[in-house]
Every structure is written in C-alpha cells, then in structure tokens.
Amino acid sequence: MKILLRILVLAAAIGLAPGAAVAQHNPNVVPQPTAQEKSALPAQPGDISATPLTSVGNPAPAEVAAKAIEPSGRAKPQYGIGMPDGRLGFQDQFTPIGEEAAWFHNQLLVPIITVISLFVLALLLFAVVRYRRSANPTPSRTTHNTLIEVIWTLVPVLILVVIAVPSIKLLARQYSPPKADLTVKVIGNQWYWTYQYPDNGDFEIVSNVLSEEEAKKRGEPRLLGVDERMVVPAGATVKLIVTANDVIHSWGVPSFWTKMDAIPGRLNETWFKVDRPGVYYGQCFELCGARHAFMPIAVEVMPPAQFAAWVASKGGTMPGAAKPTSPDATVNSPISNPASPAVTATSGDETSPAPTAVVDATAKPPVSTQGSTNSEGR
C-alpha cells in the first residue's frame, strides 16, 4: 500500500507540473514584487514598474516611454520586464522569435506533455489495480499483442512529427535572419563584456558589473546592472557577431530568446529585433571562471533618434553621415553638437582655428583598459 501511495504521488506531480507552468506564465500580467525585491529595486519618481503589459512586444505609449527615462538619459529598469521575477516559466518575450518560441512551448509542448503524463498515470493506476496479486493469483503469460505493439510504435512517431514541423520552422527562422539594420560585435572577457559598433565608426564600450551599493543607488537589479549598457535602436534588426578573448563565454538575454556561445578564435552570429524601448537583462551562460557570476548583460533599446544621439556622444557616426574632408576636419551636426554653428573645413582656410566647442564625431574614443569588475572583495 505504501508503494502504491508513493506511485500515486509521483504520477500526480508529473501530471500537474506542466499545468502549473502554464498557470504561472501569463504574458499579459507583470507579477508584483515582494518586499525584498522592492528593496532591491527602490521606487523612483514616475516609476511605472506596476504598469501591466497590455500587448507584449508592442511599443509602449509615448507618455509611458517618457516616464521610463531618467534625467541622465538612461532608461529605468521595470520589474517583471526583461529581468528575473521569480515566476515559474519563461520571461515575457519581446522579439518575434521569442513570441513564436513561447507559443510553441505554451500552446503545443505543454498540452502534449500534459496529455501524455495523464495517460501514463491512468495506465499505471489501471495496471496497479487490475493486475495486483490478490486479483491475479495466477499471472498471465501473455508476451505479445500485435495491435498494441503497432499502436505504441505509430503514436509516438505521429507525436514527434507534430512537434517536429513547427520546431524546424522555428529553427529555420532563428538561423535565417532578415537583412541587418545594425551590427554589433560582442566580445567576452574575464570577466566583462565589450561591444564594438562597426557600422557607427567602430567605437567600443566596456561593460562591467555594478557593485551592490551602486546598483541600489541607480535602481538596478542586484548583479544585473552594468556601468555601460549595450544600446540598440527600437524596431531595428540587430546582428550580433559573438566571440571571446580568453575562454568560452555565452551571451544571452532570456526575454529576447537569444543565446550564443562566445568562443575564442571563432565568430558566431545571432540576431534579435525589439520594438519596445526599455532595459533587458541577461548573463553569461557559460561557466567561465571564478567571476562568472559577475559579468551580466544589459541591453537598452532606444528610439532611433535617441540612439543617434547616443552614438554621437560616444564619438561614433550614423551610416550616411557626412565624412570629414581631412583627418583634421570636424564634422558638426545637430546631433553631435546642437549648440554649435555649422563649420566647414576647407584646404584653403588654414588660419581659421576650429571652435573649441566642436566635437570630433569621427574620432575613435580611447579604448578602456578596464578589465576588472566592481565585485572585488565579494
């Protein structure tokens, strides 16, 4: 009897687990934070972390997006969006591939798993009751049944075909990206990330984890906030070229359904497209050393105009922007320096000094030698 009870409990857990995952994952509702999580993400003026998602993957209304920007220009993280929140299941998806994968899991895989689990549970209970020793003092010696053998061979094949068709389509879309609007080279290091923008003057930014004190001060989630975020424009197809300088890392953002290994000496490619401005977090998914847990990923999605201003602030240029006529010439644009008048450098005017307020938008910023993280002493 004890064995029977154990079997029933185990089978019930197997059968109910998929249903629990579905109940926990509601892509249209943002879970409310606990008291501990609220302390990790302190409330800020105009915070919209409690705003429910009305349409996952669609751009936020203009007034909501305006409230999500700090005075410094950095977007505010929102609890339950692009970060872990304790739910059982996937994070809300904000890319076309992510939405398709979530549908494949929730609408196809989970029902199939649930039906199979309940069917096996029913067979198990039937066998326990029907063929118990007290009801069958003389065991049956049947060894073959042609009909049953045909059924238990064909049914799994049909189930695999039903799963394989959408699965292959999803894989094909993942590895057949549309034409890229922006290319970013992602480089893993022990233990930080660097991002290069070859389409925008080939400037580079270095991204290090924030200390717990600094993360709390900035309103960033613990061990996910970084000093320099990877920034991309909203609505753009972003191609990532992923590699590493030392050991194997893995760049991934769960809410993008994106994860790619960063291998020294090898260039791997992946892509994503996000329409909704905001901040989305990930981590290194490959055990890469002692500080593996201290190289998070933060991707900030900006409106295109704001992205152009960010590129100019980093010393980069937008594709199609005016090029300097000489290495010493200065390109002045409303984005790079809105307060300065237009300046045109010519070879004949050598006595006119360039205004000191003009920023050389084509100059490559110095590459940081920063390689340490802010997690010293932890």
N, C-alpha and C positions, 0 to 999 in steps of 0.2 A: 504493500500500500504506500509506503514511503517513497519507493521508486516511482510509482505512478504519479504521486503528487509532484515530485521533482520534475518529471517529464512534462506535466501539465503547465507548471510554472515557466519552464524554459520555453516551451512551444508558444505559450501566450505572449511571452516577452518578444519572441521573434516575430510573431504576427502583428503585434501592436506597435513595434518600433517604427516602421515606415509611416504609419498613420500619425504618430506623434511628431515626426519630422514635418509632415505636411501642415499639421495644426500649428506648429511653431513658426513656420515660414509664411508670412503674409506680406507680399511685396508692396502693399499699399499702406501699411501702417508702420510707423517708426516706433520700436519699443521704447518705453520710458526708462530713463536711467535710475539706478539705485542710488542710495545716499553716498556710497563710496565712489561710484562713478561720477556723480555730480561734483564731488570734491576734487576729482582728478581733472574735470573739465569745468572750471568755475564759470558762473554766469557772467555774461558781458552785456553792456548796453546794446539793446537792439538784437539780442540773441534770438535766433529762430530755430533753435535745436528741437523745440517741441512741435514744430510745424509738420503735420503729416504729409506724406508724399501723395499727391493726387494723381500723378502719372509718372511712373518710374521711367527714366530715360529721356523725358522731355525737358526742354529748357525751363528754368524757374522763371516766374514772372519778374518783370523789371524791378518792381518795388521790393520783392523778396531778395533778389540778387544784390540790390544796393545795400540792404541791411547786412548782408553777409560779408561786407568788405570792411576791414579795419582801417583806421586813419592812415596807417603806414602803407596801405595798398595791398597787404596780404589778406587773402580770403580767410574767413573764420571757419574752423572745422565745425561740423554739425554732428552731434551724437546720433549714431544709428545710420549714418550715410558715409560709406567709404571707409568704415573702421569696424573692428570687432565690437559687438554689443552684448555678447552672452547668449545669443539665440542658438537654437539647435537647428542647423541648416545653413544654407548659403547666405552670404550677404546680398543685399539688393544689387541687381546688375544694372549698369549704366552704359553698356555697349551693345550693339546689335548681336554680336557673337554671344555675349553673356546672357542676353534675354532669350536667345534661341536655346542655349545650353540649359538654362533654368527651366524653360518649358519642357525640354526633353526629359529632364530629371523628374520634375513635379507631375507632369501630365502623362508620362509614358512609363518611366522606370519604376516609380513608386507604386502606381497601381498594379503593375505586373508583379513586383516583389510582394505586395500585399496579398494578391490572389494566390500566388504560389505558396506563401507561408501559411495562409489559412487552409489551403488544400492539403498540404503536408500535415498540418496539425489535425485535420479531420481524419486523414488516413491513419495517423498514429493512434488517435483515440479509438478508431474502429478496430484496428489490429489488437490494441491492448484489451479491449472489452471482448471482441469476438473470439480471439484465439488465446484467451487466458487458460491456464492449466485446469482450473476447476470445470470449465465448459468443454474442454477438449482433452479428456484423459488419454485418448489415442491420437497422437499428432498426425496430420495429413502428410502424405509422402509425395504430394504433387510438386514437380520440379519445373514444368514448362506450361506456358499458356500462350499460344501464338498471337491471339488478339491483343492481350495485354502487352506483349513484347513489341508488337507493331505500334501500339499507341504510345508507349513510353519512349519510343525512338523518334516517331514523327512529331509529336507535340513539342519536345524541346527544340527540334530543328525549326519548326514554324515560329516558336517564340524568338529564337535567335535571329531569324530573318526579319521579323517585325522590329526588333531592336536595331539590327544592322543598317537598315535603309536610312532612317534619319541620322544614325550615328555617322555613317560615311558622308552624308551630306554636310553635317556639321564640321567634320574634319576637313572636308574639301574647302569649305568657306574659311576655316581658320588658316589654311595654308595656301589660299589663293586670294591674297588681299587686293583691294582696288588700288588704283594709282595713288601714290602717297602725296599728300599736301605738305608734309613736313617730315624730315628725317632727323632723328636724334640718336647719337651713339652713346650707349650706356656701357660704362667700364666699372667692373667690380674690383675693389682693392681691400686689403686687410687694414682696417675694417671700415670702409666708407665707400661712397659711390661718386663717380664723376660723370658729368653729362656734357657732351660736345654737340654743337649745333652747326653742322657743315653747311646748311642752307642759309645760315644767317651770319656769315663772316667767320665761322669756325671758332667761336669763342667757347670757353669751357667754364663750368661751375663745379664746385666741390661741395658735396652734401654730407654733413656729419650729424650724428645724433645729438640732440639737446640733452643737457643734464636735467635731472628731475626738477630741480629748482627753476631753471629757465623754461622748461616745458610748462610747468604750472603757471609761471608768470605770463607766458604768451597764450595760455588757454589751449595748449596742445595735449593730446593724449599721451600718457606715460609710455616712454620707449618707442614712440612712433613719430614724434616731432623732430624736424631737422632744421638746421640753420639756413640751408639753401634748398628750396624745392625745385623739382623738375617742373617746368612750366610749358604748357601747350595751349593752342587756341581751341576754343569750343567749335564743334562741328567739323574739324579737320581730321583727315585720315593720317595718323601718325605712324610712321615706320620706325621701329627700333632695331638698331644694329647692336647686338649684345656680345660683349667679350669680357675678359678679365686680365689683370696684370700679373697675378701671382698664383692663386689656387682657384678651384672651381667654386663659383658663387651661383646664385639663381635669383633673377629679378622677377618679381611677381606682385600684382595688385589684384586681390580676390574680387573686388567689385567690378573689375574690367574683364574678368575671366582670362587673365593674361599671366603666363609664367614661362620664362625662358632661361635655360642654363647659360651662365657666363663662363666660358671655358678659355683658358689661356691659349693663344695661337689660333683661335677659331672664331669666326664671325657667324653668329646665329641671328636670324631675323624673326620678328613677330610684329604685330600691329594692333592698334585699337582706335576707336573713334568714339568720342564722348560729346554729347550735345549740351549737357547740363553743367554750367560753371560751378566750381566747388573744389574741395580738397579731398583727395582719395589716398588712402594709406596702404602700404604693403611692407613686406620684409624680405630679407634674404632667405630663400627656402632651401639652401644647401649648407650643411654643416661645414663651415669654412675656417674654423679655428676658435681660439679662446673667446674672442669678442663677436662671435657670430650673431648674438642676440642684440648687438648694439650697432647694426647698420640697417636701419629702417629705410623705407621708401615713402616719399610724399610727392604726389603729383597734383599740381594746381592747374585747373582748367579755367582759362580766362576768355572773355570775349575777344574777338580778333583785334579790335582797336587797342585794347589794354595790353594784349600780347605784344603788339608792335612797339608800344611804349616801353614795355619791359625789355625787349630785345635792344632797343636803343640805350636803355640805362646800363646794359651790360657791355656796351661797346660794339654791338653787332649791327647788322643791316638787314632789312627786309628784302626778299627777292625782287628785282626790278628797280630798286632804289638807285639814285644817281651815284655813279662811281667817281672817285677823285681823279683829276687830270694829272696829278703827280703824287709821289709818295708823301710830299709835304702839304698837299692841298687838303682842305677841310670841307666836308660835305655838311651843310647846315640844313636841317629840315625842321618843320614844326614839331615832329615827334622827338627828335634828339635834343632840340634846344628851342622850345617855343618862345622864349623871351628874347632871343637874339634875332637881328635882321638877317636877311639872306646875304650870304657872302659868296662871291665868285672869284676864284683864284685864276689868274692868267699868268702866262710866262713873261709878259711884258711889264707887269706891275710888281717889281721886286722890292720896292721901297716901302710899300704899304704893309705894315705888320698886321698879322691876323689878330682879331679881337681875342682877348684872353678868356672871354666867357664862352667861346665856341668850343664845343666838344668834338673831338675827332671820332666820328661814329664808326670809322673803319678800323680804328686801332684795336689790336687784339689785347685784351686785358692781361695783366701778368698772371701766369698760372700759379695757383697757390701750391705751396709745398706742404700744405697742411695734410697730414696723414693720420694724425691722432684723433681720437674721439673724445667727446666730453664725458665719457663714462669712466675716467680714471678714478681709481680708488674704490670702485664698486666691488 
